[in-house]
Amino acid sequence: MRWISVYVVMLTTLFSLSSARASDRAFASENSVLLAHVITTAQAQGLIENSAIQFFIDQSHPKTGLTRDYANNFSQTPLTNRVASLASTGFSLAVLAHAAAHGKVDAVFARDYLLKTLRFVRDSVPRRNGWMLHWVDWEDASRVWQSE
């Protein structure tokens, strides 16, 4: 079982490193080596799950709930990255609902977060020809990139 966890952590790190900057690759490589020697399969799974959940919380606007269209895994996302997509927002909501169902986040927090986001999307995301715009500013839902 222990070798499986080593494999999962190393494989996850390899996939993540392919697009990371050199400094991020060095940081991740050092940490994956440390993790490979001390965690079980269940701990590796928990680490990956918690990292994914935290990624979506961190990359979503705290007031609107809209989720950035793209972001880095191993470095801070620049404040100038304001483009959200409805696809990433929807995926973020699915991850949060699943996390709440499995006790990874508080159910009340998840419910309130989902409702806040869905209400904002319903009330604020512009539509063209009946369709919601795909890419919008994550703070005010204004159109970006001449979406739709």
Buried (B, 14 or more C-beta within 10 A) or exposed (E): EEEEBBEBBBEBBEEBBEEBEEEBBEBBBEEBEEBBEEBEBEEBBEBEBEEBBEBBBEBBBEEBBBBBBEBBBBEEEEEEBBBBBBEBBBEBBEBBBBBBEEEBBEEEEBEEBBEBBBEBBEEEBEEEEEEBBBBBBBEEBEBBEEBE
